[in-house]
Amino acid sequence: MTAPGSTLSELPAGRRRPGVVRWLVPVGAAAALALAFALADGPGEPHAYASWSPTPQPVEAKPLATAEKACLDNLRDDLARMAKDVADQRPTTDPDTMRTVVAEKRGGFLFLAMSAPDGSTQQCFFTTSDPATVNGVTGGLATASSAAPVALKDGQIEAWGGGKSSGPEGTYSFTTGRLGPGVRAVTIRTQGRDVNATVNAGNFAAWWPSTPTPADAPSPGETYDLTLADGRVVRNAPNVATSGRQPTGGR
């Protein structure tokens, strides 16, 4: 699912950039951790990512630092290329303002989500055996006309789901987003899976094995169950990125 009115700007794949896709964040688009898209490449064998787990593990400090450097180097390279190739909507992203908001390990793979104050995002995918090599990268880049992120209210979720990319063992799906105060856990339900997201300081992210789909195919639906600080669970919480509604109820 791509945010309404967003402009896809695909870059050629190169070293450390299999299946690279970037896009510019347009006027009025929600500046979430990531906008979503679909890629049709990648083998997507049923046994791919066999070590994946629905419950994430934290990433140790040393591989995290290595992965962060590789992810930012990748972004700097792409920004330099886009400064030459994209004249009408040149990104204003400052890579020095990017910070890791979520880092998680599932089986033999690492997923890193970064964001900047202007709403620019960067997500990188690695194997645990080589956190210096980016195996999948996605992101949304702000321009001078992009809207700044808006603070969420208590119990809200802003999720950009339906994202797919190609990694070392085929296609994987991912969701990233922001959370309002009082949300301590997120369970993503999609394609018969229950995926426990990593939650950190008002941000969340998760990834899971998937299969390739045509770029124009509708993305599988996702629903979000939120566990609040007081222990209540909000089932099928409204996603303010798409509905603008307020979360209600809980049990």
C-alpha positions as CSV (number, residue, x, y, z in Angstrom):
1,M,0.0,0.0,0.0
2,T,1.5,3.3,-1.1
3,A,0.4,6.6,0.6
4,P,-2.1,8.5,-1.5
5,G,-0.3,10.8,-4.0
6,S,3.2,9.5,-3.4
7,T,5.7,9.4,-6.2
8,L,7.7,6.2,-6.7
9,S,11.2,6.8,-7.7
10,E,13.0,3.5,-8.4
11,L,16.8,3.4,-8.4
12,P,19.0,0.9,-10.2
13,A,20.2,-2.0,-8.1
14,G,23.9,-2.0,-7.4
15,R,26.3,-3.4,-4.9
16,R,24.6,-3.9,-1.6
17,R,21.3,-2.8,-3.2
18,P,19.2,-5.8,-4.4
19,G,15.7,-4.7,-5.2
20,V,16.2,-1.0,-4.1
21,V,13.1,1.1,-4.3
22,R,12.8,4.6,-2.9
23,W,10.1,7.2,-3.2
24,L,9.6,10.9,-2.3
25,V,7.1,11.9,0.5
26,P,4.6,14.3,-1.1
27,V,2.7,17.2,0.3
28,G,0.2,16.1,2.9
29,A,1.4,12.5,3.1
30,A,1.7,11.0,6.6
31,A,5.4,11.0,7.5
32,A,5.4,7.5,9.0
33,L,8.4,5.3,9.4
34,A,7.8,3.8,6.0
35,L,5.6,3.9,3.1
36,A,4.8,0.5,1.5
37,F,5.3,-1.0,-1.9
38,A,5.5,-4.3,-3.7
39,L,8.3,-5.9,-5.7
40,A,7.8,-8.7,-8.1
41,D,11.3,-10.1,-8.0
42,G,12.8,-12.7,-5.6
43,P,12.3,-16.5,-5.7
44,G,10.0,-16.8,-2.7
45,E,10.5,-20.5,-2.2
46,P,8.3,-22.1,0.5
47,H,11.4,-23.0,2.6
48,A,12.8,-19.5,2.5
49,Y,13.7,-17.9,5.8
50,A,13.1,-21.1,7.6
51,S,14.8,-19.8,10.8
52,W,12.3,-16.9,11.0
53,S,10.4,-16.5,14.3
54,P,7.1,-14.7,15.0
55,T,8.7,-13.3,18.2
56,P,11.7,-11.0,17.7
57,Q,15.0,-10.9,19.6
58,P,17.1,-7.8,20.3
59,V,20.2,-7.0,18.3
60,E,23.5,-7.0,20.1
61,A,25.4,-3.7,20.3
62,K,28.3,-4.6,18.0
63,P,26.3,-6.0,15.0
64,L,23.9,-3.2,15.5
65,A,26.6,-0.5,15.1
66,T,27.9,-2.3,12.0
67,A,24.5,-2.5,10.5
68,E,23.7,1.1,11.2
69,K,26.9,2.2,9.4
70,A,26.1,0.1,6.4
71,C,22.5,1.3,6.2
72,L,23.5,5.0,6.4
73,D,26.3,4.5,3.8
74,N,23.7,3.0,1.5
75,L,21.4,6.0,2.0
76,R,24.2,8.5,1.4
77,D,25.1,6.7,-1.9
78,D,21.5,6.8,-3.0
79,L,21.0,10.5,-2.0
80,A,24.1,11.4,-4.1
81,R,22.6,9.6,-7.1
82,M,19.2,11.2,-6.6
83,A,20.7,14.6,-6.4
84,K,21.8,14.2,-10.0
85,D,18.9,12.3,-11.4
86,V,15.8,13.8,-9.7
87,A,15.5,17.5,-10.6
88,D,11.9,18.3,-9.9
89,Q,11.6,16.8,-6.4
90,R,15.1,16.6,-5.0
91,P,15.2,14.9,-1.5
92,T,16.1,17.2,1.4
93,T,16.9,14.3,3.7
94,D,20.0,14.8,5.9
95,P,21.4,11.4,6.7
96,D,23.2,12.7,9.7
97,T,19.8,13.2,11.4
98,M,18.7,9.5,10.8
99,R,18.4,7.5,14.0
100,T,17.6,3.8,14.5
101,V,14.0,3.5,15.9
102,V,13.7,-0.3,15.7
103,A,16.2,-3.1,15.4
104,E,15.2,-6.7,15.6
105,K,16.5,-10.2,15.0
106,R,14.4,-13.1,13.7
107,G,16.4,-16.3,13.2
108,G,19.4,-15.6,11.0
109,F,18.3,-12.1,9.9
110,L,18.3,-8.5,11.1
111,F,15.9,-5.8,10.2
112,L,16.7,-2.2,10.9
113,A,14.3,0.8,10.7
114,M,15.6,4.3,10.8
115,S,13.9,7.7,10.6
116,A,14.6,11.4,10.6
117,P,12.7,14.4,12.1
118,D,11.5,15.4,8.7
119,G,9.7,12.0,8.2
120,S,12.4,10.4,5.9
121,T,12.8,6.7,6.5
122,Q,15.3,4.0,5.8
123,Q,14.9,0.2,6.3
124,C,17.7,-2.3,5.8
125,F,17.8,-6.1,5.9
126,F,20.8,-8.2,6.8
127,T,21.9,-11.7,7.6
128,T,23.2,-12.1,11.2
129,S,26.4,-13.5,9.8
130,D,27.2,-10.4,7.8
131,P,25.7,-7.2,9.3
132,A,28.0,-5.1,7.1
133,T,26.2,-6.1,3.9
134,V,22.8,-4.7,3.1
135,N,20.6,-7.4,1.5
136,G,17.5,-5.4,1.1
137,V,16.8,-1.6,1.4
138,T,13.7,0.5,1.2
139,G,12.7,4.0,2.4
140,G,10.8,7.2,1.9
141,L,12.6,10.5,1.4
142,A,11.2,13.9,2.3
143,T,11.3,16.9,0.0
144,A,10.9,20.6,0.7
145,S,7.2,20.3,0.4
146,S,6.7,17.2,2.6
147,A,4.5,17.5,5.7
148,A,6.2,17.0,9.0
149,P,5.1,14.1,11.2
150,V,2.1,14.9,13.5
151,A,2.0,13.7,17.1
152,L,-0.3,10.7,17.7
153,K,-2.9,10.6,20.5
154,D,-3.1,8.1,23.3
155,G,-3.6,4.5,22.0
156,Q,-3.3,5.3,18.3
157,I,-1.4,3.4,15.6
158,E,-0.1,4.8,12.3
159,A,1.0,1.8,10.3
160,W,2.2,1.6,6.7
161,G,1.7,-2.1,5.8
162,G,1.9,-4.2,2.7
163,G,5.5,-3.5,2.1
164,K,7.6,-6.2,0.2
165,S,11.2,-6.4,-0.8
166,S,13.7,-9.0,-2.0
167,G,16.3,-10.4,0.4
168,P,18.9,-13.2,0.4
169,E,16.3,-16.0,0.6
170,G,13.5,-14.4,-1.5
171,T,10.7,-12.1,-0.8
172,Y,9.9,-10.7,2.6
173,S,7.0,-8.5,3.8
174,F,7.3,-5.8,6.4
175,T,5.3,-3.2,8.3
176,T,6.7,-0.1,10.2
177,G,4.9,2.7,11.9
178,R,4.4,4.9,14.9
179,L,2.4,4.5,18.1
180,G,0.7,6.9,20.4
181,P,1.4,7.1,24.1
182,G,0.2,4.1,26.2
183,V,0.8,1.3,23.6
184,R,3.3,-1.3,24.8
185,A,2.8,-4.1,22.3
186,V,1.6,-4.7,18.7
187,T,0.5,-8.0,17.2
188,I,0.2,-8.0,13.4
189,R,-2.3,-10.5,11.8
190,T,-1.7,-11.2,8.1
191,Q,-1.9,-14.1,5.8
192,G,-2.7,-16.5,8.6
193,R,0.2,-15.3,10.7
194,D,0.4,-13.7,14.0
195,V,3.5,-11.6,14.1
196,N,4.8,-9.9,17.3
197,A,6.2,-6.5,16.4
198,T,9.2,-4.9,18.0
199,V,8.1,-1.8,19.9
200,N,10.5,1.0,20.9
201,A,9.8,4.5,22.1
202,G,6.6,5.1,20.1
203,N,7.8,3.2,17.0
204,F,7.2,-0.4,15.8
205,A,8.3,-2.7,13.0
206,A,8.2,-6.3,12.0
207,W,9.0,-8.5,9.0
208,W,8.0,-12.0,7.8
209,P,8.6,-14.4,4.9
210,S,6.4,-13.8,1.9
211,T,6.0,-14.6,-1.8
212,P,6.5,-12.3,-4.8
213,T,3.4,-10.6,-6.3
214,P,2.8,-8.4,-9.3
215,A,3.4,-4.7,-8.5
216,D,-0.2,-3.8,-9.3
217,A,-1.7,-6.7,-7.2
218,P,-3.6,-5.7,-4.0
219,S,-1.5,-6.3,-0.9
220,P,-2.7,-8.8,1.7
221,G,-4.7,-7.2,4.5
222,E,-3.2,-6.6,7.9
223,T,-4.9,-6.0,11.2
224,Y,-3.3,-4.7,14.4
225,D,-4.0,-5.7,18.0
226,L,-2.7,-3.2,20.5
227,T,-1.8,-4.0,24.1
228,L,-2.1,-0.9,26.2
229,A,-0.2,0.1,29.3
230,D,-3.1,-0.8,31.5
231,G,-3.3,-4.3,30.0
232,R,-6.3,-3.8,27.8
233,V,-6.1,-5.2,24.3
234,V,-7.6,-3.2,21.4
235,R,-8.6,-5.7,18.7
236,N,-8.4,-4.6,15.0
237,A,-7.3,-1.1,16.0
238,P,-8.1,1.6,13.5
239,N,-5.0,2.6,11.5
240,V,-4.9,6.4,11.4
241,A,-2.6,6.3,8.4
242,T,-5.6,5.1,6.3
243,S,-8.7,5.7,8.3
244,G,-8.1,8.8,10.4
245,R,-10.4,7.3,13.0
246,Q,-9.8,7.2,16.7
247,P,-9.1,3.9,18.4
248,T,-12.1,2.7,20.5
249,G,-12.9,-0.1,22.8
250,G,-10.6,-2.8,24.2
251,R,-10.9,-6.0,26.0
